[in-house]
Amino acid sequence: MINVGVFGASGYTGFETIKILRQHPQVKLIFATSENSAGRNMSDIYPVAWDVPLVSSKTAPLDEVDAVFCCLPHAASMPTVRAARQSGVRVIDLSADFRLTNIATYEKWYSVPHTAPELLQEAAYGIPEINRPQIRETNLLANPGCYPTSIILALYPLLKAGLLNAQQPIIADSKSGLSGAGRKASLKTHFVEVNENLSPYNIGQKHRHIAEVSDIVNRFEGNGDNIIFSPHLVPISRGMLSTIYAGLNEDQSSPQLQTLYQEAYTGQPFMRILPDGQLATMAHTQNSNLCVISITTVTPRQLILCSSIDNLGKGAAGQAVQNFNIMFDIEETVGLI
Ligand SMILES: NC(=O)c1ccc[n+]([C@@H]2O[C@H](COP(=O)([O-])OP(=O)(O)OC[C@H]3O[C@@H](n4cnc5c(N)ncnc54)[C@H](OP(=O)(O)O)[C@@H]3O)[C@@H](O)[C@H]2O)c1
């Protein structure tokens, strides 16, 4: 058995991580943390029939675990990750604190100093379908953001083949369920504000996830400055759909693109490429770790990709457990659907 702890267990991604780990036959949950609800049980704060005691981060027994999932807000994650690494514990961090390789870029987008720069060297960005070898080796896994996961998985076959037209913007129009904003109440996520509504926010080049998508596009020698990103809040609990408009630098037919995508994701258990004519929807992936992509050819050089994930699944806790499985040499699909 692998002993694990979950920091931030009272939040949406922490709770989802624990729900998945409870189904995992090779995991023993040793601790789950909350600051505001320390001393209480999970059933006191979520309507569940099972239970896990909640403890404060300070009292979490790091010496009893092999790995921790850090489901904390950015900035709060850095000291916790450092303490875990100093105890020799392997970390899967769901925050943005170790995703960006450049400290100045992190500090620009997140408006806080990076307080654990020495750990960036050992951090590996982890989309399994792209970074599996690095994930296997790392002790500090930077779990990707939800929007970037949906966008990067849609672009990856084109980036790998060098087919994206660097002169043309990549336009990602993305929709997220409200759990993407976390459990803490705010006016933006108040029922009356969101119900029967659809709200764009931070559109253009203002959302933090732009930096993460750009970073990956640049790693493939694409033009990471050329991304336009328009996120929207949808009045549903969970789910994410990115509709991406991308230009190509050479003509491609629909069958050629189908083959390109099928081959890029051959043998990847959580990837589905829909046949020509079908479109990905949120319902394709809700409550799962799947990513489902559809490809629509507008002209031989202009595509519309629809990429569906569950923000709490492949966009957070599901992908975190998939990464954990790879790090601990466990069958990648264990515990996941
Ligand atoms: N929600 C998503 O769809 C999603 C997707 C991908 C990545 N992420 C990332 O995952 C992380 C967690 O997101 P979430 O949506 O689960 O957030 P959330 O629902 O707001 O939960 C945050 C958790 O962190 C704890 N916490 C807050 N401030 C803390 C501090 N200073 N020290 C220790 N613990 C603290 C909270 O505990 P208390 O009980 O004390 O409040 C709670 O357990 C974030 O970095 C987020 O960007 C989220």
The ligand as an SDF file (V2000), in Angstrom:
LIG
                    3D

 48 52  0  0  0  0  0  0  0  0999 V2000
  -11.6140   23.8360   -8.9880 N   0  0  0  0  0  0  0  0  0  0  0  0
  -11.0710   23.4050  -10.1240 C   0  0  0  0  0  0  0  0  0  0  0  0
  -11.7680   23.0090  -11.0740 O   0  0  0  0  0  0  0  0  0  0  0  0
   -9.5640   23.3620  -10.2670 C   0  0  0  0  0  0  0  0  0  0  0  0
   -9.0300   22.7760  -11.4200 C   0  0  0  0  0  0  0  0  0  0  0  0
   -7.6320   22.6970  -11.5600 C   0  0  0  0  0  0  0  0  0  0  0  0
   -6.8170   23.2280  -10.5540 C   0  0  0  0  0  0  0  0  0  0  0  0
   -7.3760   23.8220   -9.4720 N   0  0  0  0  0  0  0  0  0  0  0  0
   -6.4590   24.3680   -8.4450 C   0  0  0  0  0  0  0  0  0  0  0  0
   -6.5320   23.5090   -7.3080 O   0  0  0  0  0  0  0  0  0  0  0  0
   -6.3170   24.2680   -6.1160 C   0  0  0  0  0  0  0  0  0  0  0  0
   -7.5090   24.0460   -5.1850 C   0  0  0  0  0  0  0  0  0  0  0  0
   -8.6840   24.5060   -5.8530 O   0  0  0  0  0  0  0  0  0  0  0  0
  -10.1470   24.2390   -5.2720 P   0  0  0  0  0  0  0  0  0  0  0  0
  -11.0870   24.6080   -6.3650 O   0  0  0  0  0  0  0  0  0  0  0  0
  -10.2260   22.9010   -4.6480 O   0  0  0  0  0  0  0  0  0  0  0  0
  -10.2050   25.3580   -4.1250 O   0  0  0  0  0  0  0  0  0  0  0  0
  -11.2150   25.4810   -2.8870 P   0  0  0  0  0  0  0  0  0  0  0  0
  -12.4540   24.7140   -3.1400 O   0  0  0  0  0  0  0  0  0  0  0  0
  -11.3150   26.9270   -2.5970 O   0  0  0  0  0  0  0  0  0  0  0  0
  -10.3930   24.7700   -1.6790 O   0  0  0  0  0  0  0  0  0  0  0  0
   -9.2090   25.3050   -1.1730 C   0  0  0  0  0  0  0  0  0  0  0  0
   -8.6660   24.4200   -0.0720 C   0  0  0  0  0  0  0  0  0  0  0  0
   -7.4470   24.9790    0.4130 O   0  0  0  0  0  0  0  0  0  0  0  0
   -7.5490   25.2150    1.8140 C   0  0  0  0  0  0  0  0  0  0  0  0
   -6.8220   26.4600    2.1040 N   0  0  0  0  0  0  0  0  0  0  0  0
   -7.1370   27.7040    1.6590 C   0  0  0  0  0  0  0  0  0  0  0  0
   -6.2020   28.5930    2.0540 N   0  0  0  0  0  0  0  0  0  0  0  0
   -5.2750   27.8820    2.7530 C   0  0  0  0  0  0  0  0  0  0  0  0
   -4.0660   28.2230    3.4270 C   0  0  0  0  0  0  0  0  0  0  0  0
   -3.6160   29.4840    3.4500 N   0  0  0  0  0  0  0  0  0  0  0  0
   -3.3720   27.2320    4.0550 N   0  0  0  0  0  0  0  0  0  0  0  0
   -3.8180   25.9610    4.0390 C   0  0  0  0  0  0  0  0  0  0  0  0
   -4.9640   25.5710    3.4260 N   0  0  0  0  0  0  0  0  0  0  0  0
   -5.6740   26.5190    2.7930 C   0  0  0  0  0  0  0  0  0  0  0  0
   -9.0220   25.3040    2.1100 C   0  0  0  0  0  0  0  0  0  0  0  0
   -9.2120   24.8890    3.4580 O   0  0  0  0  0  0  0  0  0  0  0  0
  -10.2800   25.5170    4.4980 P   0  0  0  0  0  0  0  0  0  0  0  0
  -11.1820   24.3700    4.8420 O   0  0  0  0  0  0  0  0  0  0  0  0
   -9.4570   25.9510    5.6350 O   0  0  0  0  0  0  0  0  0  0  0  0
  -10.9850   26.6420    3.7810 O   0  0  0  0  0  0  0  0  0  0  0  0
   -9.5780   24.2800    1.1370 C   0  0  0  0  0  0  0  0  0  0  0  0
   -9.4270   22.9730    1.6480 O   0  0  0  0  0  0  0  0  0  0  0  0
   -6.1650   25.7270   -6.5600 C   0  0  0  0  0  0  0  0  0  0  0  0
   -4.8040   26.0490   -6.6500 O   0  0  0  0  0  0  0  0  0  0  0  0
   -6.8250   25.7500   -7.9410 C   0  0  0  0  0  0  0  0  0  0  0  0
   -6.3170   26.7600   -8.7810 O   0  0  0  0  0  0  0  0  0  0  0  0
   -8.7250   23.8920   -9.2930 C   0  0  0  0  0  0  0  0  0  0  0  0
  1  2  1  0
  2  3  2  0
  2  4  1  0
  4  5  1  0
  4 48  2  0
  5  6  2  0
  6  7  1  0
  7  8  2  0
  8  9  1  0
  8 48  1  0
  9 10  1  0
  9 46  1  0
 10 11  1  0
 11 12  1  0
 11 44  1  0
 12 13  1  0
 13 14  1  0
 14 15  2  0
 14 16  1  0
 14 17  1  0
 17 18  1  0
 18 19  2  0
 18 20  1  0
 18 21  1  0
 21 22  1  0
 22 23  1  0
 23 24  1  0
 23 42  1  0
 24 25  1  0
 25 26  1  0
 25 36  1  0
 26 27  1  0
 26 35  1  0
 27 28  2  0
 28 29  1  0
 29 30  1  0
 29 35  2  0
 30 31  1  0
 30 32  2  0
 32 33  1  0
 33 34  2  0
 34 35  1  0
 36 37  1  0
 36 42  1  0
 37 38  1  0
 38 39  2  0
 38 40  1  0
 38 41  1  0
 42 43  1  0
 44 45  1  0
 44 46  1  0
 46 47  1  0
M  CHG  2   8   1  16  -1
M  END
$$$$
